[in-house]
Amino acid sequence: MKVVKFGGSSLATGEQLEKVFQIVVSDPERKIVVVSAPGKRYADDIKVTDLLITCGEHYLKGEKADVEFNQIIERYANIASELDLSDDIIHRIQDDLLTLLNGDKSNPDSFLEAIKASGEDNNAKLIAYYFQNKGVEAEYVNPKEAGLFVSDEPGNARVLPESYKNLYSLRDRSGIIIFPGFFGYSLKGEVVTFSRSGSDITGSILANGTKASLYENFTDVDAVYSVNPNLVNHPNEIRELTYREMRELSYAGFSVFHDEALIPAFRAGIPVNVKNTNNPSAPGTRIVNERDNNNGPVIGIASDKGFCSIYVSKYLMNREIGFGRKLLHILEDYGLSYEHIPSGIDDISIILKEDQMTKEIEDHIKLRILEELQADEVVIDHHLALIMVVGEGMRHNVGTTARAAHALANAGVNIEMINQGSSEVSMMFAVKAVDADHAVKALYNEFFVKVAVKA
């Protein structure tokens, strides 16, 4: 049995939904279909989820949102019209959304959570109706009915362990199950959403819970690429990579998956296949626990901007017991989380997301480190980018770091700092944000283009 997830771009129009239908019915093992809300139809389009958020925020202020409401209903209505479906399903969607918008607003977070989740929920109802209209046995299943329970953390829900046992019973249902992604229910019975791109998380949870043989994730690209295709023309397609490699790449900016999306599938040892809705015959990319390292030390290169660093220097820091703990405790007092901590015997750098820091917080932190830890120097450096060079093969190859550093030097990119994880699956280079794209191109040329030329 396979769990299949389709992203928003695959469900944005009636034409796309026809492709989805053909993909699902072409393989009888595709039993559970997880769906997103309708996504963008073209570059400047607005996602239904974004329209819902705007609409909900207006209602919270006691304002009407006729423009957004009509746009949302029109999106579903256009899809239904393109598929020659009756207006019954659109009336149902409209009534459902109106009921939510006019519901209890005493808890704004809970109200907005239900509004956001309605994009996936109503799309699942429409898609199930379409499948039934095509003469296929299919049913919409709500996450609450299936027993998908999550922590009460709006916008960042975590699946509760008992959900997996509940979801296994979905195997007993006949026909095709259409399941809305992006949300579950708290134990109090309220809708709680995962982080954005949360439909990927839903698919991974269902694959784990139902003990699927494969989790297929359909998107709008033929494969996961070794580098951002907006930076490099016709980059290498990755045929196979490990969960660890995918998580490192996702964390550093790859948009195929949220960096936590695959954890449930990973824990159950279920392979994932990324495929293209518009070209389903393409093999796509398989994500597995282990793979043969026969394609060089590096599998992919990713970058992400928006970081800063706190550099702290103190003579004999390495002899001072508890220094690191005290430093991190200061960050904790301001609710800051860190990404990396490269260090030496007398200095340490902490890299964190820049959007966590205000000028006031920055000044307070700097003063506290100087006074409480008696540091010799504290420097906060802004506008950094992190470049991640990823590959299981790096553990078995000598000189990978030297090659990367040499490529950046030849490109005139200064390395602000470097850090290699203990897993040896990735190495991180911090560079100025203005140099990030240039750095990625230089690294891609070193590890992929030169190798191809030699071959």
LOKEPA-607275 format. One record per residue (C-alpha): x, y, z; residue in one letter. Coordinates in Angstrom, 3 decimals, always signed. Example, Ala and Ser with C-alpha at 12.3 -4.5 7.8 and 13.67 -1.06 7.14 Angstrom:
r east: +12.300&north: -4.500&up: +7.800&code: A
r east: +13.670&north: -1.060&up: +7.140&code: S
***
This chain:
r east: +0.000&north: +0.000&up: +0.000&code: M
r east: +1.236&north: +3.470&up: -0.886&code: K
r east: +0.491&north: +6.863&up: +0.623&code: V
r east: +0.468&north: +9.590&up: -2.034&code: V
r east: +0.672&north: +13.308&up: -1.343&code: K
r east: -0.040&north: +16.073&up: -3.871&code: F
r east: +1.131&north: +19.659&up: -3.359&code: G
r east: -0.777&north: +22.854&up: -4.024&code: G
r east: +0.527&north: +23.389&up: -7.554&code: S
r east: -0.729&north: +19.898&up: -8.470&code: S
r east: -4.233&north: +20.812&up: -7.284&code: L
r east: -4.567&north: +24.416&up: -8.460&code: A
r east: -6.798&north: +23.795&up: -11.502&code: T
r east: -9.228&north: +21.274&up: -12.930&code: G
r east: -6.638&north: +20.292&up: -15.537&code: E
r east: -4.150&north: +19.473&up: -12.793&code: Q
r east: -6.746&north: +17.473&up: -10.874&code: L
r east: -7.396&north: +15.358&up: -13.957&code: E
r east: -3.684&north: +14.465&up: -13.953&code: K
r east: -3.893&north: +13.615&up: -10.253&code: V
r east: -6.854&north: +11.312&up: -10.869&code: F
r east: -5.045&north: +9.425&up: -13.633&code: Q
r east: -1.937&north: +9.036&up: -11.460&code: I
r east: -3.912&north: +7.634&up: -8.527&code: V
r east: -6.076&north: +5.163&up: -10.454&code: V
r east: -3.131&north: +3.948&up: -12.565&code: S
r east: -1.735&north: +2.114&up: -9.516&code: D
r east: -4.109&north: +0.111&up: -7.278&code: P
r east: -1.577&north: +0.340&up: -4.428&code: E
r east: -2.190&north: +4.104&up: -4.174&code: R
r east: -4.820&north: +3.866&up: -1.473&code: K
r east: -4.391&north: +7.007&up: +0.660&code: I
r east: -4.193&north: +10.405&up: -1.046&code: V
r east: -3.089&north: +13.396&up: +1.052&code: V
r east: -3.961&north: +16.768&up: -0.456&code: V
r east: -2.909&north: +20.379&up: +0.035&code: S
r east: -5.038&north: +23.478&up: -0.487&code: A
r east: -5.109&north: +24.858&up: -4.060&code: P
r east: -1.784&north: +26.535&up: -4.756&code: G
r east: -0.627&north: +29.073&up: -7.287&code: K
r east: -1.795&north: +28.764&up: -10.896&code: R
r east: +0.855&north: +31.199&up: -12.104&code: Y
r east: +3.792&north: +33.116&up: -10.599&code: A
r east: +1.848&north: +36.125&up: -9.282&code: D
r east: -1.158&north: +34.142&up: -8.096&code: D
r east: -2.179&north: +33.980&up: -4.423&code: I
r east: -2.398&north: +30.660&up: -2.585&code: K
r east: -5.773&north: +29.818&up: -1.086&code: V
r east: -4.139&north: +29.457&up: +2.350&code: T
r east: -2.879&north: +33.047&up: +2.192&code: D
r east: -6.349&north: +34.267&up: +1.201&code: L
r east: -7.825&north: +32.368&up: +4.147&code: L
r east: -5.369&north: +33.931&up: +6.605&code: I
r east: -6.219&north: +37.437&up: +5.366&code: T
r east: -9.918&north: +36.647&up: +5.479&code: C
r east: -9.712&north: +35.286&up: +9.029&code: G
r east: -7.724&north: +38.275&up: +10.269&code: E
r east: -10.389&north: +40.648&up: +8.954&code: H
r east: -13.128&north: +38.714&up: +10.743&code: Y
r east: -11.145&north: +38.794&up: +13.986&code: L
r east: -11.173&north: +42.591&up: +13.768&code: K
r east: -14.917&north: +42.599&up: +13.216&code: G
r east: -14.457&north: +43.511&up: +9.570&code: E
r east: -15.996&north: +41.891&up: +6.525&code: K
r east: -13.729&north: +40.298&up: +3.939&code: A
r east: -16.033&north: +39.955&up: +0.951&code: D
r east: -13.238&north: +40.297&up: -1.596&code: V
r east: -11.097&north: +37.533&up: -0.090&code: E
r east: -14.097&north: +35.320&up: +0.671&code: F
r east: -15.335&north: +35.540&up: -2.912&code: N
r east: -11.821&north: +34.863&up: -4.246&code: Q
r east: -11.578&north: +31.707&up: -2.128&code: I
r east: -14.945&north: +30.346&up: -3.214&code: I
r east: -14.201&north: +31.304&up: -6.819&code: E
r east: -11.011&north: +29.225&up: -6.742&code: R
r east: -12.940&north: +26.098&up: -5.775&code: Y
r east: -15.789&north: +26.975&up: -8.145&code: A
r east: -13.427&north: +27.327&up: -11.106&code: N
r east: -11.926&north: +23.906&up: -10.395&code: I
r east: -15.387&north: +22.346&up: -10.100&code: A
r east: -16.519&north: +24.014&up: -13.321&code: S
r east: -13.457&north: +22.770&up: -15.218&code: E
r east: -14.282&north: +19.235&up: -14.023&code: L
r east: -18.006&north: +19.518&up: -14.862&code: D
r east: -19.026&north: +19.016&up: -11.247&code: L
r east: -22.378&north: +20.163&up: -9.889&code: S
r east: -22.673&north: +23.226&up: -7.676&code: D
r east: -23.580&north: +21.068&up: -4.685&code: D
r east: -19.979&north: +20.678&up: -3.583&code: I
r east: -19.326&north: +24.438&up: -3.866&code: I
r east: -22.408&north: +25.205&up: -1.749&code: H
r east: -21.047&north: +22.795&up: +0.856&code: R
r east: -17.634&north: +24.460&up: +0.840&code: I
r east: -19.193&north: +27.916&up: +1.054&code: Q
r east: -21.421&north: +26.916&up: +3.978&code: D
r east: -18.492&north: +25.296&up: +5.800&code: D
r east: -16.311&north: +28.391&up: +5.458&code: L
r east: -19.107&north: +30.761&up: +6.525&code: L
r east: -19.761&north: +28.626&up: +9.601&code: T
r east: -16.087&north: +28.845&up: +10.574&code: L
r east: -15.841&north: +32.599&up: +9.934&code: L
r east: -18.913&north: +33.282&up: +12.041&code: N
r east: -17.812&north: +30.910&up: +14.797&code: G
r east: -16.326&north: +31.483&up: +18.245&code: D
r east: -13.547&north: +34.102&up: +18.226&code: K
r east: -12.797&north: +34.138&up: +21.947&code: S
r east: -9.520&north: +32.320&up: +21.240&code: N
r east: -8.000&north: +34.073&up: +18.191&code: P
r east: -5.298&north: +31.433&up: +17.691&code: D
r east: -7.819&north: +28.566&up: +17.588&code: S
r east: -10.092&north: +30.564&up: +15.285&code: F
r east: -7.297&north: +31.241&up: +12.790&code: L
r east: -6.076&north: +27.644&up: +12.964&code: E
r east: -9.489&north: +26.366&up: +11.834&code: A
r east: -9.687&north: +28.967&up: +9.068&code: I
r east: -6.199&north: +28.115&up: +7.746&code: K
r east: -6.878&north: +24.365&up: +7.805&code: A
r east: -10.131&north: +24.749&up: +5.861&code: S
r east: -8.125&north: +25.179&up: +2.640&code: G
r east: -6.933&north: +21.570&up: +2.746&code: E
r east: -10.123&north: +20.291&up: +4.336&code: D
r east: -12.446&north: +21.701&up: +1.693&code: N
r east: -10.122&north: +20.709&up: -1.126&code: N
r east: -10.172&north: +17.112&up: +0.129&code: A
r east: -13.985&north: +17.189&up: +0.038&code: K
r east: -13.952&north: +18.523&up: -3.525&code: L
r east: -11.410&north: +15.948&up: -4.699&code: I
r east: -13.313&north: +13.056&up: -3.100&code: A
r east: -16.477&north: +14.311&up: -4.801&code: Y
r east: -14.620&north: +14.433&up: -8.132&code: Y
r east: -13.290&north: +10.882&up: -7.742&code: F
r east: -16.793&north: +9.650&up: -6.910&code: Q
r east: -18.153&north: +11.513&up: -9.932&code: N
r east: -15.675&north: +9.565&up: -12.074&code: K
r east: -17.177&north: +6.303&up: -10.796&code: G
r east: -14.343&north: +5.447&up: -8.395&code: V
r east: -14.934&north: +4.301&up: -4.834&code: E
r east: -13.454&north: +7.127&up: -2.789&code: A
r east: -14.204&north: +8.893&up: +0.474&code: E
r east: -13.153&north: +12.010&up: +2.320&code: Y
r east: -11.766&north: +11.189&up: +5.768&code: V
r east: -11.352&north: +13.919&up: +8.371&code: N
r east: -8.203&north: +13.754&up: +10.577&code: P
r east: -10.346&north: +13.718&up: +13.729&code: K
r east: -12.309&north: +10.733&up: +12.479&code: E
r east: -9.032&north: +8.964&up: +11.665&code: A
r east: -7.577&north: +9.733&up: +15.088&code: G
r east: -4.770&north: +12.066&up: +14.036&code: L
r east: -4.127&north: +13.834&up: +17.339&code: F
r east: -1.435&north: +16.443&up: +17.810&code: V
r east: +0.051&north: +18.717&up: +20.455&code: S
r east: -1.764&north: +21.969&up: +21.156&code: D
r east: +0.880&north: +24.178&up: +19.526&code: E
r east: -0.791&north: +26.400&up: +16.907&code: P
r east: +1.238&north: +26.510&up: +13.711&code: G
r east: +3.789&north: +24.042&up: +15.020&code: N
r east: +1.829&north: +20.918&up: +16.000&code: A
r east: +3.603&north: +17.644&up: +16.787&code: R
r east: +1.960&north: +14.292&up: +16.255&code: V
r east: +1.034&north: +12.429&up: +19.436&code: L
r east: +2.244&north: +8.797&up: +19.649&code: P
r east: -1.264&north: +7.320&up: +19.957&code: E
r east: -2.109&north: +8.664&up: +16.488&code: S
r east: -0.043&north: +5.994&up: +14.753&code: Y
r east: -2.100&north: +3.164&up: +16.244&code: K
r east: -5.336&north: +4.981&up: +15.337&code: N
r east: -4.261&north: +5.566&up: +11.737&code: L
r east: -3.465&north: +1.904&up: +11.112&code: Y
r east: -7.205&north: +1.192&up: +10.926&code: S
r east: -7.341&north: +3.178&up: +7.676&code: L
r east: -5.963&north: +0.068&up: +5.994&code: R
r east: -9.278&north: -1.672&up: +6.630&code: D
r east: -11.290&north: +0.797&up: +4.560&code: R
r east: -12.194&north: -0.078&up: +1.012&code: S
r east: -11.656&north: +2.289&up: -1.869&code: G
r east: -9.445&north: +5.366&up: -2.030&code: I
r east: -9.112&north: +7.656&up: +0.986&code: I
r east: -8.822&north: +11.401&up: +0.367&code: I
r east: -7.191&north: +12.947&up: +3.426&code: F
r east: -6.588&north: +16.673&up: +4.041&code: P
r east: -3.027&north: +17.590&up: +4.937&code: G
r east: -1.608&north: +20.310&up: +7.170&code: F
r east: -3.568&north: +19.745&up: +10.387&code: F
r east: -4.719&north: +17.411&up: +13.106&code: G
r east: -6.781&north: +17.769&up: +16.276&code: Y
r east: -5.764&north: +18.473&up: +19.850&code: S
r east: -7.047&north: +16.159&up: +22.570&code: L
r east: -9.573&north: +18.927&up: +23.335&code: K
r east: -10.963&north: +18.456&up: +19.824&code: G
r east: -9.661&north: +21.697&up: +18.297&code: E
r east: -7.948&north: +22.064&up: +14.918&code: V
r east: -4.171&north: +22.593&up: +15.187&code: V
r east: -1.940&north: +23.055&up: +12.152&code: T
r east: +1.575&north: +21.908&up: +11.427&code: F
r east: +4.115&north: +24.432&up: +10.175&code: S
r east: +3.658&north: +25.706&up: +6.607&code: R
r east: +4.217&north: +22.960&up: +4.040&code: S
r east: +2.611&north: +20.790&up: +6.703&code: G
r east: +0.860&north: +18.530&up: +4.199&code: S
r east: +4.230&north: +16.851&up: +3.692&code: D
r east: +4.233&north: +16.124&up: +7.417&code: I
r east: +0.716&north: +14.654&up: +7.227&code: T
r east: +1.756&north: +12.341&up: +4.415&code: G
r east: +4.789&north: +11.169&up: +6.353&code: S
r east: +2.678&north: +10.527&up: +9.469&code: I
r east: +0.124&north: +8.524&up: +7.493&code: L
r east: +2.849&north: +6.483&up: +5.819&code: A
r east: +4.182&north: +5.604&up: +9.262&code: N
r east: +0.789&north: +4.935&up: +10.824&code: G
r east: -0.496&north: +2.696&up: +8.041&code: T
r east: +2.873&north: +0.929&up: +7.565&code: K
r east: +2.886&north: +1.867&up: +3.897&code: A
r east: +5.418&north: +0.298&up: +1.557&code: S
r east: +6.163&north: +3.689&up: -0.039&code: L
r east: +5.382&north: +7.375&up: +0.480&code: Y
r east: +5.082&north: +9.144&up: -2.876&code: E
r east: +5.280&north: +12.923&up: -2.800&code: N
r east: +4.129&north: +14.530&up: -6.046&code: F
r east: +5.227&north: +18.068&up: -6.790&code: T
r east: +6.023&north: +20.148&up: -9.904&code: D
r east: +9.636&north: +19.092&up: -10.548&code: V
r east: +11.065&north: +15.878&up: -12.009&code: D
r east: +13.439&north: +15.312&up: -9.106&code: A
r east: +15.355&north: +16.848&up: -6.245&code: V
r east: +18.233&north: +18.783&up: -7.772&code: Y
r east: +21.789&north: +18.996&up: -6.505&code: S
r east: +21.498&north: +22.777&up: -6.339&code: V
r east: +18.819&north: +25.459&up: -6.690&code: N
r east: +17.846&north: +25.444&up: -10.401&code: P
r east: +17.316&north: +29.207&up: -10.203&code: N
r east: +21.065&north: +29.595&up: -9.684&code: L
r east: +22.419&north: +26.972&up: -12.081&code: V
r east: +21.041&north: +25.976&up: -15.467&code: N
r east: +20.094&north: +22.303&up: -15.773&code: H
r east: +21.595&north: +21.120&up: -12.479&code: P
r east: +22.164&north: +17.438&up: -11.767&code: N
r east: +19.109&north: +15.467&up: -10.745&code: E
r east: +19.583&north: +13.409&up: -7.599&code: I
r east: +18.292&north: +9.886&up: -8.122&code: R
r east: +18.768&north: +8.704&up: -4.544&code: E
r east: +19.730&north: +10.321&up: -1.246&code: L
r east: +19.423&north: +9.502&up: +2.422&code: T
r east: +17.049&north: +10.980&up: +4.962&code: Y
r east: +19.970&north: +12.668&up: +6.705&code: R
r east: +21.114&north: +14.274&up: +3.467&code: E
r east: +17.594&north: +15.457&up: +2.682&code: M
r east: +17.138&north: +16.940&up: +6.143&code: R
r east: +20.438&north: +18.835&up: +5.917&code: E
r east: +19.533&north: +20.195&up: +2.474&code: L
r east: +15.982&north: +21.114&up: +3.525&code: S
r east: +17.268&north: +22.914&up: +6.599&code: Y
r east: +19.618&north: +24.966&up: +4.433&code: A
r east: +17.044&north: +26.159&up: +1.933&code: G
r east: +15.899&north: +23.297&up: -0.321&code: F
r east: +12.189&north: +23.924&up: -0.803&code: S
r east: +11.140&north: +20.386&up: -1.739&code: V
r east: +10.426&north: +19.443&up: +1.883&code: F
r east: +10.121&north: +21.125&up: +5.226&code: H
r east: +13.209&north: +19.960&up: +7.136&code: D
r east: +11.099&north: +18.025&up: +9.680&code: E
r east: +8.563&north: +16.596&up: +7.239&code: A
r east: +10.138&north: +13.193&up: +6.693&code: L
r east: +10.912&north: +12.261&up: +10.301&code: I
r east: +7.839&north: +9.984&up: +10.775&code: P
r east: +8.616&north: +8.093&up: +7.551&code: A
r east: +12.295&north: +7.901&up: +8.471&code: F
r east: +11.514&north: +6.381&up: +11.873&code: R
r east: +9.396&north: +3.708&up: +10.228&code: A
r east: +12.031&north: +2.995&up: +7.562&code: G
r east: +9.617&north: +3.853&up: +4.736&code: I
r east: +11.239&north: +5.059&up: +1.503&code: P
r east: +9.995&north: +8.295&up: -0.066&code: V
r east: +9.738&north: +8.915&up: -3.800&code: N
r east: +9.573&north: +12.523&up: -5.013&code: V
r east: +7.823&north: +12.629&up: -8.388&code: K
r east: +6.379&north: +15.149&up: -10.853&code: N
r east: +2.605&north: +15.395&up: -11.333&code: T
r east: +3.225&north: +16.808&up: -14.815&code: N
r east: +5.643&north: +14.031&up: -15.770&code: N
r east: +4.699&north: +10.977&up: -13.666&code: P
r east: +6.733&north: +8.557&up: -15.786&code: S
r east: +9.992&north: +10.219&up: -14.655&code: A
r east: +11.697&north: +8.126&up: -11.949&code: P
r east: +12.025&north: +11.069&up: -9.571&code: G
r east: +14.190&north: +10.972&up: -6.451&code: T
r east: +14.141&north: +8.222&up: -3.827&code: R
r east: +14.904&north: +9.097&up: -0.209&code: I
r east: +16.102&north: +6.102&up: +1.773&code: V
r east: +17.859&north: +5.135&up: +5.009&code: N
r east: +21.065&north: +4.071&up: +3.269&code: E
r east: +22.470&north: +4.327&up: -0.244&code: R
r east: +25.603&north: +3.395&up: -2.175&code: D
r east: +28.104&north: +6.253&up: -2.163&code: N
r east: +29.110&north: +5.920&up: -5.789&code: N
r east: +28.409&north: +9.425&up: -7.048&code: N
r east: +31.191&north: +11.429&up: -5.436&code: G
r east: +31.523&north: +12.900&up: -1.964&code: P
r east: +28.866&north: +15.614&up: -2.406&code: V
r east: +25.197&north: +15.007&up: -3.225&code: I
r east: +23.897&north: +18.564&up: -2.958&code: G
r east: +24.649&north: +22.189&up: -2.118&code: I
r east: +22.145&north: +24.514&up: -0.446&code: A
r east: +22.175&north: +28.036&up: +0.920&code: S
r east: +20.013&north: +30.152&up: +3.163&code: D
r east: +20.256&north: +33.810&up: +4.112&code: K
r east: +19.126&north: +35.771&up: +7.143&code: G
r east: +21.692&north: +34.816&up: +9.788&code: F
r east: +23.924&north: +36.684&up: +12.194&code: C
r east: +26.743&north: +35.652&up: +14.521&code: S
r east: +27.753&north: +36.547&up: +18.060&code: I
r east: +31.532&north: +36.311&up: +18.390&code: Y
r east: +32.882&north: +36.117&up: +21.947&code: V
r east: +36.573&north: +36.162&up: +22.834&code: S
r east: +38.074&north: +35.567&up: +26.285&code: K
r east: +41.596&north: +34.506&up: +27.160&code: Y
r east: +41.676&north: +30.997&up: +28.732&code: L
r east: +38.014&north: +30.425&up: +27.918&code: M
r east: +38.734&north: +26.695&up: +27.599&code: N
r east: +39.821&north: +26.567&up: +31.266&code: R
r east: +36.638&north: +28.182&up: +32.566&code: E
r east: +34.084&north: +25.570&up: +33.627&code: I
r east: +30.506&north: +26.457&up: +32.642&code: G
r east: +31.336&north: +29.288&up: +30.237&code: F
r east: +29.351&north: +27.824&up: +27.362&code: G
r east: +26.363&north: +27.069&up: +29.588&code: R
r east: +26.320&north: +30.622&up: +30.965&code: K
r east: +26.559&north: +32.074&up: +27.457&code: L
r east: +23.662&north: +29.984&up: +26.153&code: L
r east: +21.649&north: +30.819&up: +29.262&code: H
r east: +21.857&north: +34.512&up: +28.356&code: I
r east: +20.442&north: +33.705&up: +24.898&code: L
r east: +17.743&north: +31.580&up: +26.496&code: E
r east: +16.658&north: +34.530&up: +28.657&code: D
r east: +15.735&north: +36.345&up: +25.434&code: Y
r east: +14.049&north: +33.350&up: +23.801&code: G
r east: +16.780&north: +32.909&up: +21.191&code: L
r east: +17.648&north: +29.600&up: +19.551&code: S
r east: +20.978&north: +28.969&up: +17.845&code: Y
r east: +21.984&north: +27.107&up: +14.681&code: E
r east: +25.736&north: +26.420&up: +14.981&code: H
r east: +28.524&north: +27.003&up: +17.523&code: I
r east: +32.027&north: +26.900&up: +16.002&code: P
r east: +34.639&north: +27.415&up: +18.721&code: S
r east: +38.328&north: +27.626&up: +19.597&code: G
r east: +40.266&north: +27.626&up: +22.865&code: I
r east: +39.784&north: +31.363&up: +23.481&code: D
r east: +36.803&north: +32.223&up: +21.318&code: D
r east: +33.372&north: +31.019&up: +20.309&code: I
r east: +30.837&north: +32.054&up: +17.676&code: S
r east: +27.113&north: +31.472&up: +17.891&code: I
r east: +25.133&north: +31.582&up: +14.659&code: I
r east: +21.430&north: +32.305&up: +14.885&code: L
r east: +18.525&north: +33.498&up: +12.781&code: K
r east: +18.760&north: +37.248&up: +12.378&code: E
r east: +15.027&north: +37.895&up: +12.616&code: D
r east: +15.124&north: +36.924&up: +16.304&code: Q
r east: +17.315&north: +39.933&up: +17.125&code: M
r east: +16.145&north: +43.474&up: +17.650&code: T
r east: +18.602&north: +46.318&up: +18.272&code: K
r east: +17.465&north: +46.435&up: +21.903&code: E
r east: +17.994&north: +42.693&up: +22.435&code: I
r east: +21.367&north: +42.882&up: +20.712&code: E
r east: +22.567&north: +45.680&up: +22.992&code: D
r east: +21.368&north: +43.877&up: +26.126&code: H
r east: +23.032&north: +40.604&up: +25.138&code: I
r east: +26.327&north: +42.266&up: +24.301&code: K
r east: +26.359&north: +44.124&up: +27.636&code: L
r east: +25.512&north: +41.025&up: +29.662&code: R
r east: +28.220&north: +38.930&up: +28.012&code: I
r east: +30.809&north: +41.619&up: +28.710&code: L
r east: +29.730&north: +42.173&up: +32.315&code: E
r east: +28.587&north: +38.748&up: +33.504&code: E
r east: +31.089&north: +36.600&up: +31.602&code: L
r east: +33.861&north: +39.236&up: +31.624&code: Q
r east: +34.547&north: +38.625&up: +27.951&code: A
r east: +37.416&north: +40.451&up: +26.312&code: D
r east: +35.489&north: +41.138&up: +23.109&code: E
r east: +31.954&north: +40.679&up: +21.777&code: V
r east: +31.163&north: +41.335&up: +18.108&code: V
r east: +27.785&north: +40.817&up: +16.458&code: I
r east: +28.024&north: +40.359&up: +12.703&code: D
r east: +24.918&north: +40.689&up: +10.532&code: H
r east: +23.822&north: +39.726&up: +7.011&code: H
r east: +25.343&north: +36.272&up: +6.839&code: L
r east: +24.371&north: +33.317&up: +4.674&code: A
r east: +24.988&north: +29.659&up: +5.427&code: L
r east: +26.186&north: +27.373&up: +2.639&code: I
r east: +25.697&north: +23.659&up: +3.311&code: M
r east: +27.722&north: +21.114&up: +1.358&code: V
r east: +26.051&north: +17.753&up: +1.929&code: V
r east: +26.885&north: +14.144&up: +1.179&code: G
r east: +27.256&north: +10.819&up: +2.991&code: E
r east: +30.313&north: +10.211&up: +0.806&code: G
r east: +32.273&north: +12.945&up: +2.548&code: M
r east: +32.956&north: +10.535&up: +5.409&code: R
r east: +34.963&north: +8.324&up: +3.066&code: H
r east: +36.803&north: +10.950&up: +1.013&code: N
r east: +39.932&north: +12.872&up: +1.877&code: V
r east: +40.247&north: +16.523&up: +0.895&code: G
r east: +36.598&north: +17.521&up: +0.449&code: T
r east: +36.926&north: +20.501&up: +2.776&code: T
r east: +40.109&north: +21.602&up: +1.027&code: A
r east: +38.393&north: +21.440&up: -2.369&code: R
r east: +35.468&north: +23.503&up: -1.113&code: A
r east: +37.686&north: +26.144&up: +0.493&code: A
r east: +39.871&north: +26.330&up: -2.625&code: H
r east: +36.795&north: +26.814&up: -4.858&code: A
r east: +35.512&north: +29.652&up: -2.668&code: L
r east: +38.938&north: +31.297&up: -2.576&code: A
r east: +39.239&north: +31.172&up: -6.374&code: N
r east: +35.796&north: +32.785&up: -6.615&code: A
r east: +36.878&north: +35.594&up: -4.304&code: G
r east: +34.452&north: +34.586&up: -1.543&code: V
r east: +35.686&north: +35.103&up: +1.999&code: N
r east: +34.783&north: +32.392&up: +4.495&code: I
r east: +33.544&north: +34.011&up: +7.705&code: E
r east: +33.531&north: +30.686&up: +9.543&code: M
r east: +33.342&north: +26.953&up: +8.913&code: I
r east: +31.754&north: +24.113&up: +10.851&code: N
r east: +31.532&north: +20.381&up: +10.145&code: Q
r east: +28.927&north: +18.321&up: +11.939&code: G
r east: +29.965&north: +15.295&up: +13.955&code: S
r east: +28.012&north: +13.108&up: +11.522&code: S
r east: +30.367&north: +14.177&up: +8.727&code: E
r east: +27.381&north: +14.286&up: +6.385&code: V
r east: +27.630&north: +18.037&up: +5.935&code: S
r east: +29.920&north: +21.007&up: +6.259&code: M
r east: +28.779&north: +24.562&up: +6.771&code: M
r east: +30.395&north: +27.724&up: +5.439&code: F
r east: +29.231&north: +31.126&up: +6.635&code: A
r east: +29.726&north: +33.896&up: +4.085&code: V
r east: +28.365&north: +37.382&up: +3.587&code: K
r east: +24.824&north: +37.216&up: +2.218&code: A
r east: +25.807&north: +39.240&up: -0.874&code: V
r east: +28.293&north: +36.478&up: -1.781&code: D
r east: +25.933&north: +33.537&up: -1.229&code: A
r east: +24.794&north: +32.897&up: -4.811&code: D
r east: +28.327&north: +33.297&up: -6.157&code: H
r east: +29.585&north: +30.850&up: -3.517&code: A
r east: +26.996&north: +28.210&up: -4.414&code: V
r east: +27.875&north: +28.430&up: -8.102&code: K
r east: +31.587&north: +28.067&up: -7.334&code: A
r east: +30.979&north: +24.981&up: -5.185&code: L
r east: +28.668&north: +23.429&up: -7.771&code: Y
r east: +31.321&north: +23.939&up: -10.437&code: N
r east: +33.920&north: +22.248&up: -8.223&code: E
r east: +31.954&north: +19.177&up: -7.234&code: F
r east: +29.720&north: +18.577&up: -10.257&code: F
r east: +30.850&north: +20.394&up: -13.401&code: V
r east: +34.554&north: +19.532&up: -13.121&code: K
r east: +33.736&north: +15.933&up: -12.349&code: V
r east: +31.450&north: +15.725&up: -15.401&code: A
r east: +34.188&north: +17.211&up: -17.624&code: V
r east: +36.748&north: +14.699&up: -16.346&code: K
r east: +34.335&north: +11.838&up: -16.926&code: A
***
